[in-house]
C-alpha cells in the first residue's frame, strides 16, 4: 500500500493556504485552537514547467474574473492540479446563502445578483486554458426561486457550445431539495458527471451543515439525478475528522451506494479558520486505504480515499476510472489517494 502523501507543513498551513489573509495575531489565535497536523502531511511547491503552468492557470483565472473552489475551499492539491493546467470553477458568485460550519466560503442571506456575463466568461476561460475535463461547482443560492438551476445550466451550455470536446462535471448544490429545478437543470444537459456531496455522516448533520441541508436530502438529489439521467455517472464526497466513527463512515457509504451513486471520495477535514469546526481526529493513511477497499467491495465504480483527497480530486481521471480505466490511486499517483491496490500494467489495479 502506498502511503506517500503530499501535504502542507503544519506550521505554515494557515498562512500559506490559498485565499487566506491572516495577521500575526489572527494566526496565533487560530494555532492555539488547532490540532497539529500529523507527520504524513507534507507537500512541495511546483518547480520548472509545473510552476510555469501553475502561474499560467492562475493568471487565466484572474484575467477572466473567475472564482475557483480550489481557492475558496483552500484545497491542498491546488499546486498539483493547477500545475497540470486544470481547475475547478465556482459559479454564481463567491458568496453562499448557507452557513455550514466546515466551509470557508463567505455567506450572506442575500448575495450579490448573478452576473449575466458569467456563462460566456467561464466558457472563454476554459477554452483559453485548454482544459479536458472541467468541474463546475456552485454556491447555494437559496435566495433564487429555482436555487440557481437556470444560471448553472446557462453556464454549462455556454462551455459546451464553445468547447464541445471538453468533458463537464457539475458539483451541484441540493437546490433546496427542489426536484423540479433539478429536472430543468439536467434535461439534455451535456455533462459526464453529476456530483453532490453528502459531506458527513447523518448523525453529524446538525453540527456540521446548515440547517437547510441534510444527508437524506442530499441522497434524494443524487437518487433523482440518477433516475432522470441514468446515462450520467453520479458522485459524492465524505469528510472525516469531524466527530464520526470508522463504522459510521462505512454505514454512510452503504447508504450512498444504495442510492446508486457511482463514484465516491473520502478526505480529511481541515479547519479553514478559527470560527469553523475544530478537527476531531486524523485517521492514519492505512484507515483511508481500508475505506477505499470497502468502497470498492460495495460496488463503487471509482474511489479516491486519502487525507488530502477532496471532492474534485483528479476528477477527469476518476471519471475515466468509472468508465473502466485504471484506478486513479495507481495511475500517475501523487500519493494523495491511498489504497490496498498496486500498480498494474494491464490497468484496473491489483489487490495486495
C-alpha positions as CSV (number, residue, x, y, z in Angstrom):
1,X,0.0,0.0,0.0
2,X,1.3,3.4,-0.9
3,X,1.4,5.9,1.9
4,X,3.4,8.8,0.4
5,X,1.2,11.8,0.9
6,X,1.9,15.3,-0.4
7,X,0.8,17.7,2.3
8,X,1.4,21.1,3.8
9,X,3.7,21.7,6.7
10,X,1.6,22.2,9.8
11,X,3.3,25.4,10.9
12,X,2.6,27.1,7.6
13,X,-0.9,25.7,6.8
14,X,-3.0,28.8,7.8
15,X,-0.6,31.4,6.4
16,X,0.1,29.7,3.1
17,X,-3.4,28.4,2.3
18,X,-5.0,29.8,-0.8
19,X,-7.3,32.8,-0.2
20,X,-6.1,33.2,3.4
21,X,-5.2,36.6,4.7
22,X,-4.1,36.5,8.3
23,X,-2.5,38.9,10.6
24,X,0.1,37.5,13.1
25,X,-2.5,38.0,15.9
26,X,-5.1,36.0,14.0
27,X,-2.6,33.2,13.3
28,X,-1.7,33.0,17.0
29,X,-5.3,32.7,18.0
30,X,-6.0,30.1,15.3
31,X,-2.9,28.0,16.1
32,X,-3.9,27.7,19.8
33,X,-7.2,26.0,18.8
34,X,-6.0,23.7,16.0
35,X,-4.5,20.3,16.3
36,X,-1.0,19.9,14.9
37,X,-1.0,18.1,11.5
38,X,0.4,14.6,11.5
39,X,3.8,13.7,10.0
40,X,2.2,12.5,6.8
41,X,1.0,16.0,5.9
42,X,3.8,17.2,3.6
43,X,3.7,18.7,0.1
44,X,6.1,20.5,-2.3
45,X,5.5,23.5,-4.5
46,X,5.7,23.1,-8.3
47,X,9.0,23.8,-10.0
48,X,10.1,24.2,-13.6
49,X,7.3,23.6,-16.1
50,X,4.8,22.8,-13.4
51,X,5.5,26.2,-11.8
52,X,5.0,27.9,-15.2
53,X,1.8,26.0,-15.8
54,X,0.5,26.9,-12.3
55,X,1.3,30.6,-12.9
56,X,-0.4,30.4,-16.3
57,X,-3.5,28.8,-14.8
58,X,-3.7,31.3,-12.0
59,X,-3.3,34.2,-14.5
60,X,-6.2,32.9,-16.6
61,X,-8.5,32.6,-13.6
62,X,-7.6,36.2,-12.5
63,X,-7.9,37.7,-16.0
64,X,-11.3,36.3,-16.5
65,X,-12.6,37.2,-13.1
66,X,-13.5,33.7,-12.2
67,X,-13.9,32.0,-8.8
68,X,-12.4,28.6,-8.2
69,X,-13.2,26.2,-5.5
70,X,-9.5,25.4,-5.5
71,X,-9.0,28.7,-3.8
72,X,-12.3,29.3,-1.9
73,X,-12.1,25.8,-0.3
74,X,-8.3,26.2,0.2
75,X,-7.7,22.9,-1.4
76,X,-4.3,21.4,-0.5
77,X,-4.0,19.9,-4.0
78,X,-4.1,23.2,-5.8
79,X,-0.5,23.2,-6.9
80,X,-0.7,19.7,-8.2
81,X,-3.9,20.4,-10.2
82,X,-3.0,23.9,-11.4
83,X,0.5,22.7,-12.2
84,X,-1.3,20.3,-14.7
85,X,-3.4,23.2,-16.1
86,X,-6.7,22.1,-14.5
87,X,-9.0,23.9,-12.2
88,X,-12.5,23.6,-10.6
89,X,-14.6,26.6,-11.2
90,X,-17.2,28.0,-8.8
91,X,-20.1,29.9,-10.4
92,X,-22.9,32.1,-9.2
93,X,-20.5,34.3,-7.2
94,X,-18.3,33.7,-4.2
95,X,-21.0,34.2,-1.5
96,X,-23.2,31.4,-0.3
97,X,-26.6,31.7,1.3
98,X,-25.8,28.9,3.8
99,X,-23.5,28.8,6.8
100,X,-22.1,25.3,7.0
101,X,-19.5,25.2,9.9
102,X,-16.8,23.4,7.8
103,X,-16.8,25.7,4.8
104,X,-14.5,28.7,4.1
105,X,-16.8,30.3,1.5
106,X,-18.3,33.7,2.6
107,X,-22.0,33.7,3.5
108,X,-24.9,36.2,3.3
109,X,-28.7,36.0,3.3
110,X,-28.8,38.0,0.1
111,X,-25.7,37.6,-2.1
112,X,-24.9,40.0,-5.0
113,X,-27.0,39.5,-8.1
114,X,-25.9,36.9,-10.7
115,X,-23.5,38.0,-13.3
116,X,-25.2,37.7,-16.7
117,X,-21.8,37.6,-18.4
118,X,-20.6,34.7,-16.3
119,X,-21.6,31.9,-18.7
120,X,-19.6,33.4,-21.6
121,X,-16.7,34.4,-19.4
122,X,-16.5,30.9,-18.0
123,X,-16.6,29.3,-21.4
124,X,-13.9,31.6,-22.8
125,X,-11.6,30.9,-19.8
126,X,-12.0,27.2,-20.1
127,X,-11.2,27.4,-23.9
128,X,-8.1,29.6,-23.2
129,X,-6.9,27.2,-20.5
130,X,-7.1,24.1,-22.7
131,X,-9.0,22.0,-20.1
132,X,-10.0,18.5,-21.0
133,X,-12.4,17.9,-18.0
134,X,-13.9,20.9,-16.3
135,X,-15.5,20.7,-12.9
136,X,-18.1,23.4,-12.4
137,X,-19.2,23.8,-8.8
138,X,-21.7,26.3,-7.3
139,X,-22.6,28.2,-4.2
140,X,-26.0,27.6,-2.7
141,X,-28.4,30.3,-3.9
142,X,-31.5,29.8,-1.7
143,X,-32.4,33.4,-2.5
144,X,-33.4,32.3,-6.0
145,X,-36.7,30.6,-6.7
146,X,-35.0,27.8,-8.7
147,X,-32.0,27.6,-6.4
148,X,-29.8,28.9,-9.3
149,X,-30.6,26.0,-11.6
150,X,-31.2,28.1,-14.7
151,X,-27.9,30.0,-14.2
152,X,-26.0,26.8,-13.6
153,X,-27.5,25.4,-16.8
154,X,-26.7,28.6,-18.8
155,X,-23.0,28.3,-17.7
156,X,-22.7,24.7,-18.7
157,X,-24.4,25.2,-22.0
158,X,-22.1,28.1,-22.8
159,X,-19.0,26.0,-22.0
160,X,-20.3,23.1,-24.2
161,X,-21.1,25.4,-27.1
162,X,-17.6,26.9,-27.1
163,X,-15.7,23.8,-26.1
164,X,-17.7,20.7,-27.2
165,X,-14.7,18.4,-26.7
166,X,-14.4,19.3,-23.0
167,X,-15.9,16.8,-20.5
168,X,-18.0,18.6,-17.9
169,X,-18.8,17.7,-14.3
170,X,-21.1,19.7,-12.2
171,X,-20.7,19.6,-8.4
172,X,-24.2,20.9,-7.6
173,X,-26.0,22.2,-4.6
174,X,-29.0,20.4,-3.2
175,X,-31.2,23.1,-4.9
176,X,-33.0,23.3,-1.5
177,X,-34.5,19.9,-2.3
178,X,-36.4,21.2,-5.4
179,X,-36.6,18.2,-7.7
180,X,-38.4,20.2,-10.3
181,X,-35.4,22.6,-10.5
182,X,-33.1,19.5,-10.8
183,X,-35.2,18.2,-13.7
184,X,-34.9,21.5,-15.5
185,X,-31.2,21.6,-14.9
186,X,-30.5,18.1,-16.1
187,X,-32.7,17.9,-19.2
188,X,-30.4,17.1,-22.1
189,X,-27.5,18.8,-20.1
190,X,-24.2,17.9,-21.8
191,X,-22.3,16.6,-18.8
192,X,-20.4,13.5,-17.8
193,X,-20.8,13.6,-14.1
194,X,-23.4,14.9,-11.6
195,X,-21.9,15.3,-8.2
196,X,-23.4,16.4,-4.9
197,X,-21.7,16.0,-1.6
198,X,-23.3,14.4,1.5
199,X,-20.4,15.9,3.4
200,X,-20.6,14.0,6.7
201,X,-22.3,11.0,8.3
202,X,-26.1,11.5,9.1
203,X,-25.6,11.9,12.9
204,X,-23.5,15.0,12.4
205,X,-25.8,16.9,10.0
206,X,-27.0,19.4,12.6
207,X,-23.5,20.1,13.9
208,X,-21.7,20.3,10.6
209,X,-24.1,21.5,7.9
210,X,-26.5,24.4,7.5
211,X,-30.0,23.6,8.9
212,X,-31.4,23.6,5.4
213,X,-29.1,20.7,4.4
214,X,-29.3,17.0,5.4
215,X,-27.9,13.6,4.5
216,X,-31.3,12.4,3.5
217,X,-32.0,15.4,1.2
218,X,-28.6,15.0,-0.4
219,X,-29.3,11.3,-1.1
220,X,-32.7,12.3,-2.6
221,X,-31.0,14.7,-5.0
222,X,-28.4,12.1,-6.0
223,X,-31.0,9.3,-6.5
224,X,-33.3,11.6,-8.5
225,X,-30.4,12.7,-10.7
226,X,-29.6,9.0,-11.5
227,X,-33.3,8.4,-12.2
228,X,-33.6,11.4,-14.5
229,X,-30.2,10.7,-16.3
230,X,-29.1,7.1,-15.9
231,X,-26.5,7.8,-18.6
232,X,-24.6,10.0,-16.2
233,X,-22.1,9.0,-13.5
234,X,-23.1,10.3,-10.1
235,X,-20.6,11.1,-7.4
236,X,-20.4,12.3,-3.8
237,X,-17.8,13.0,-1.1
238,X,-17.5,12.5,2.7
239,X,-15.2,14.4,5.1
240,X,-13.7,12.6,8.1
241,X,-12.3,14.0,11.3
242,X,-15.4,15.9,12.5
243,X,-16.7,13.6,15.2
244,X,-17.7,10.4,13.3
245,X,-16.6,6.8,14.0
246,X,-15.0,4.5,11.5
247,X,-18.1,2.3,11.4
248,X,-20.3,5.3,10.7
249,X,-18.2,6.1,7.6
250,X,-18.8,2.5,6.3
251,X,-22.6,2.8,7.1
252,X,-22.8,6.1,5.3
253,X,-21.0,4.7,2.2
254,X,-23.5,1.8,2.2
255,X,-26.4,4.3,2.2
256,X,-24.8,6.3,-0.6
257,X,-24.3,3.2,-2.7
258,X,-27.9,2.1,-2.2
259,X,-28.8,5.4,-3.9
260,X,-26.9,4.1,-7.0
261,X,-24.1,6.6,-6.6
262,X,-21.2,5.5,-8.9
263,X,-18.2,7.4,-7.5
264,X,-17.0,8.4,-4.0
265,X,-14.2,10.4,-2.5
266,X,-13.1,10.5,1.2
267,X,-10.8,13.0,2.6
268,X,-9.6,14.6,5.9
269,X,-11.4,17.7,7.1
270,X,-9.0,20.6,7.8
271,X,-10.2,23.6,9.8
272,X,-10.2,26.7,7.5
273,X,-10.3,29.3,10.3
274,X,-10.9,29.8,14.0
275,X,-14.7,30.2,13.5
276,X,-15.0,26.8,11.9
277,X,-15.4,23.4,13.4
278,X,-12.3,22.1,15.0
279,X,-10.7,18.9,13.8
280,X,-11.7,15.9,15.9
281,X,-9.1,13.4,14.7
282,X,-6.6,12.5,12.0
283,X,-7.2,8.9,10.8
284,X,-4.0,7.3,9.5
285,X,-3.4,6.6,5.8
286,X,-4.0,2.9,6.5
287,X,-7.5,3.6,7.6
288,X,-8.2,5.6,4.4
289,X,-6.9,2.5,2.4
290,X,-9.3,0.3,4.3
291,X,-12.2,2.6,3.4
292,X,-11.1,2.5,-0.2
293,X,-11.2,-1.3,-0.1
294,X,-14.6,-1.4,1.5
295,X,-16.0,1.2,-1.0
296,X,-14.8,-1.0,-3.9
297,X,-16.3,-4.1,-2.4
298,X,-19.7,-2.2,-2.1
299,X,-19.6,-1.7,-5.9
300,X,-18.5,1.9,-6.4
301,X,-17.0,2.2,-9.9
302,X,-14.4,4.8,-8.9
303,X,-12.9,5.6,-5.5
304,X,-10.4,8.2,-4.1
305,X,-9.7,8.0,-0.4
306,X,-6.9,9.7,1.5
307,X,-6.1,12.5,3.9
308,X,-5.6,15.1,1.1
309,X,-8.3,13.9,-1.2
310,X,-11.0,16.5,-2.0
311,X,-14.3,16.0,-3.8
312,X,-12.9,17.2,-7.2
313,X,-9.5,15.3,-6.8
314,X,-8.3,14.3,-10.2
315,X,-11.9,14.5,-11.5
316,X,-11.2,13.6,-15.1
317,X,-9.1,10.6,-14.2
318,X,-11.8,9.5,-11.6
319,X,-14.4,9.6,-14.4
320,X,-12.2,7.5,-16.6
321,X,-11.9,5.0,-13.8
322,X,-15.7,4.8,-13.5
323,X,-15.7,4.0,-17.2
324,X,-13.4,1.1,-16.8
325,X,-9.9,2.6,-16.9
326,X,-7.1,2.1,-14.3
327,X,-7.9,3.3,-10.8
328,X,-6.8,6.8,-10.1
329,X,-4.9,5.6,-7.0
330,X,-2.5,3.6,-9.1
331,X,-2.3,6.0,-12.1
332,X,0.3,8.7,-12.0
333,X,-0.3,8.8,-8.3
334,X,1.0,11.7,-6.2
335,X,0.0,9.7,-3.0
336,X,-2.9,11.9,-2.0
337,X,-5.2,8.9,-2.5
338,X,-4.2,5.6,-0.8
339,X,-5.3,2.1,-1.3
340,X,-4.6,-1.6,-1.0
341,X,-4.2,-1.6,-4.8
342,X,-0.8,-1.7,-6.5
343,X,0.1,-0.5,-10.0
344,X,-0.9,-2.9,-12.8
345,X,0.4,-2.5,-16.4
346,X,-2.8,-4.0,-17.6
347,X,-4.8,-1.4,-15.8
348,X,-7.6,-1.9,-13.2
349,X,-5.2,-2.3,-10.3
350,X,-4.1,-5.4,-8.4
351,X,-5.2,-6.2,-4.8
352,X,-2.5,-7.0,-2.3
